Amino acid sequence: LPNNWEEQCEDAFMCLSYHIKLFNIPSELVFNADQTGVCLVPAGDKTWAPTGTKQVATVAKEEKHQFSLMVATSPAGEVVPFQAIHKGKTAVSL
């Protein structure tokens, strides 16, 4: 984080508030959105094996298939349906 992150957040808030008031934008048209990565096959980093075991089998340790989930809400209390964002690298990906 930059040293003046609090000042930058306040400046962004004031700029947003100013324009919402200036242009009389209804609260139903203002949205706050965020996204997070979701693993299709969740894998933990813990295993269960007797102490001293030379090899421990793992499942889906190298699984990297995931997608982004986008969530948005408005100050009016509206929740936009979730959006799942997928990106593929092969010809069969959609």
C-alpha positions as protocol buffer text, in pm:
chain_id: "A"
residue {
  index: 1
  type: LEU
  ca { x: 0 y: 0 z: 0 }
}
residue {
  index: 2
  type: PRO
  ca { x: 121 y: 352 z: -68 }
}
residue {
  index: 3
  type: ASN
  ca { x: 195 y: 570 z: 234 }
}
residue {
  index: 4
  type: ASN
  ca { x: -101 y: 798 z: 160 }
}
residue {
  index: 5
  type: TRP
  ca { x: -357 y: 524 z: 88 }
}
residue {
  index: 6
  type: GLU
  ca { x: -610 y: 669 z: 331 }
}
residue {
  index: 7
  type: GLU
  ca { x: -591 y: 1007 z: 157 }
}
residue {
  index: 8
  type: GLN
  ca { x: -631 y: 842 z: -184 }
}
residue {
  index: 9
  type: CYS
  ca { x: -938 y: 650 z: -64 }
}
residue {
  index: 10
  type: GLU
  ca { x: -1094 y: 968 z: 75 }
}
residue {
  index: 11
  type: ASP
  ca { x: -1018 y: 1158 z: -249 }
}
residue {
  index: 12
  type: ALA
  ca { x: -1181 y: 882 z: -456 }
}
residue {
  index: 13
  type: PHE
  ca { x: -1486 y: 881 z: -229 }
}
residue {
  index: 14
  type: MET
  ca { x: -1522 y: 1260 z: -249 }
}
residue {
  index: 15
  type: CYS
  ca { x: -1485 y: 1257 z: -629 }
}
residue {
  index: 16
  type: LEU
  ca { x: -1747 y: 983 z: -662 }
}
residue {
  index: 17
  type: SER
  ca { x: -1986 y: 1160 z: -421 }
}
residue {
  index: 18
  type: TYR
  ca { x: -1942 y: 1490 z: -605 }
}
residue {
  index: 19
  type: HIS
  ca { x: -2028 y: 1343 z: -944 }
}
residue {
  index: 20
  type: ILE
  ca { x: -2325 y: 1144 z: -810 }
}
residue {
  index: 21
  type: LYS
  ca { x: -2468 y: 1465 z: -663 }
}
residue {
  index: 22
  type: LEU
  ca { x: -2373 y: 1687 z: -961 }
}
residue {
  index: 23
  type: PHE
  ca { x: -2540 y: 1462 z: -1218 }
}
residue {
  index: 24
  type: ASN
  ca { x: -2824 y: 1351 z: -988 }
}
residue {
  index: 25
  type: ILE
  ca { x: -2742 y: 981 z: -1035 }
}
residue {
  index: 26
  type: PRO
  ca { x: -2998 y: 758 z: -856 }
}
residue {
  index: 27
  type: SER
  ca { x: -2858 y: 511 z: -604 }
}
residue {
  index: 28
  type: GLU
  ca { x: -3002 y: 223 z: -810 }
}
residue {
  index: 29
  type: LEU
  ca { x: -2742 y: 301 z: -1079 }
}
residue {
  index: 30
  type: VAL
  ca { x: -2436 y: 305 z: -850 }
}
residue {
  index: 31
  type: PHE
  ca { x: -2277 y: -34 z: -793 }
}
residue {
  index: 32
  type: ASN
  ca { x: -1988 y: -168 z: -591 }
}
residue {
  index: 33
  type: ALA
  ca { x: -1831 y: -479 z: -741 }
}
residue {
  index: 34
  type: ASP
  ca { x: -1554 y: -720 z: -650 }
}
residue {
  index: 35
  type: GLN
  ca { x: -1425 y: -1049 z: -781 }
}
residue {
  index: 36
  type: THR
  ca { x: -1261 y: -1356 z: -635 }
}
residue {
  index: 37
  type: GLY
  ca { x: -1102 y: -1671 z: -772 }
}
residue {
  index: 38
  type: VAL
  ca { x: -1289 y: -1998 z: -720 }
}
residue {
  index: 39
  type: CYS
  ca { x: -1115 y: -2336 z: -756 }
}
residue {
  index: 40
  type: LEU
  ca { x: -1322 y: -2602 z: -930 }
}
residue {
  index: 41
  type: VAL
  ca { x: -1149 y: -2877 z: -733 }
}
residue {
  index: 42
  type: PRO
  ca { x: -1046 y: -2739 z: -395 }
}
residue {
  index: 43
  type: ALA
  ca { x: -736 y: -2901 z: -252 }
}
residue {
  index: 44
  type: GLY
  ca { x: -600 y: -2854 z: 97 }
}
residue {
  index: 45
  type: ASP
  ca { x: -237 y: -2836 z: 196 }
}
residue {
  index: 46
  type: LYS
  ca { x: -265 y: -3099 z: 471 }
}
residue {
  index: 47
  type: THR
  ca { x: -240 y: -3476 z: 442 }
}
residue {
  index: 48
  type: TRP
  ca { x: -305 y: -3768 z: 676 }
}
residue {
  index: 49
  type: ALA
  ca { x: -39 y: -4033 z: 696 }
}
residue {
  index: 50
  type: PRO
  ca { x: 155 y: -4214 z: 967 }
}
residue {
  index: 51
  type: THR
  ca { x: 467 y: -4034 z: 1092 }
}
residue {
  index: 52
  type: GLY
  ca { x: 777 y: -4138 z: 903 }
}
residue {
  index: 53
  type: THR
  ca { x: 596 y: -4238 z: 582 }
}
residue {
  index: 54
  type: LYS
  ca { x: 829 y: -4198 z: 282 }
}
residue {
  index: 55
  type: GLN
  ca { x: 557 y: -4116 z: 26 }
}
residue {
  index: 56
  type: VAL
  ca { x: 220 y: -3955 z: 86 }
}
residue {
  index: 57
  type: ALA
  ca { x: -40 y: -3960 z: -193 }
}
residue {
  index: 58
  type: THR
  ca { x: -219 y: -3633 z: -268 }
}
residue {
  index: 59
  type: VAL
  ca { x: -528 y: -3561 z: -473 }
}
residue {
  index: 60
  type: ALA
  ca { x: -568 y: -3259 z: -705 }
}
residue {
  index: 61
  type: LYS
  ca { x: -250 y: -3095 z: -572 }
}
residue {
  index: 62
  type: GLU
  ca { x: -162 y: -2961 z: -918 }
}
residue {
  index: 63
  type: GLU
  ca { x: -522 y: -2872 z: -1005 }
}
residue {
  index: 64
  type: LYS
  ca { x: -526 y: -2520 z: -1142 }
}
residue {
  index: 65
  type: HIS
  ca { x: -873 y: -2501 z: -1296 }
}
residue {
  index: 66
  type: GLN
  ca { x: -1052 y: -2199 z: -1157 }
}
residue {
  index: 67
  type: PHE
  ca { x: -1278 y: -1912 z: -1258 }
}
residue {
  index: 68
  type: SER
  ca { x: -1348 y: -1561 z: -1135 }
}
residue {
  index: 69
  type: LEU
  ca { x: -1676 y: -1486 z: -958 }
}
residue {
  index: 70
  type: MET
  ca { x: -1801 y: -1127 z: -983 }
}
residue {
  index: 71
  type: VAL
  ca { x: -2037 y: -994 z: -716 }
}
residue {
  index: 72
  type: ALA
  ca { x: -2202 y: -648 z: -723 }
}
residue {
  index: 73
  type: THR
  ca { x: -2446 y: -456 z: -503 }
}
residue {
  index: 74
  type: SER
  ca { x: -2597 y: -107 z: -500 }
}
residue {
  index: 75
  type: PRO
  ca { x: -2658 y: 133 z: -209 }
}
residue {
  index: 76
  type: ALA
  ca { x: -3030 y: 81 z: -276 }
}
residue {
  index: 77
  type: GLY
  ca { x: -2984 y: -282 z: -162 }
}
residue {
  index: 78
  type: GLU
  ca { x: -2999 y: -444 z: -506 }
}
residue {
  index: 79
  type: VAL
  ca { x: -2781 y: -748 z: -561 }
}
residue {
  index: 80
  type: VAL
  ca { x: -2678 y: -819 z: -918 }
}
residue {
  index: 81
  type: PRO
  ca { x: -2681 y: -1190 z: -1015 }
}
residue {
  index: 82
  type: PHE
  ca { x: -2333 y: -1338 z: -982 }
}
residue {
  index: 83
  type: GLN
  ca { x: -2121 y: -1346 z: -1296 }
}
residue {
  index: 84
  type: ALA
  ca { x: -1884 y: -1636 z: -1354 }
}
residue {
  index: 85
  type: ILE
  ca { x: -1589 y: -1539 z: -1575 }
}
residue {
  index: 86
  type: HIS
  ca { x: -1405 y: -1825 z: -1748 }
}
residue {
  index: 87
  type: LYS
  ca { x: -1104 y: -1808 z: -1979 }
}
residue {
  index: 88
  type: GLY
  ca { x: -977 y: -2108 z: -2169 }
}
residue {
  index: 89
  type: LYS
  ca { x: -653 y: -2175 z: -2354 }
}
residue {
  index: 90
  type: THR
  ca { x: -766 y: -2466 z: -2572 }
}
residue {
  index: 91
  type: ALA
  ca { x: -994 y: -2492 z: -2874 }
}
residue {
  index: 92
  type: VAL
  ca { x: -1262 y: -2673 z: -2669 }
}
residue {
  index: 93
  type: SER
  ca { x: -1281 y: -2398 z: -2404 }
}
residue {
  index: 94
  type: LEU
  ca { x: -1590 y: -2178 z: -2407 }
}
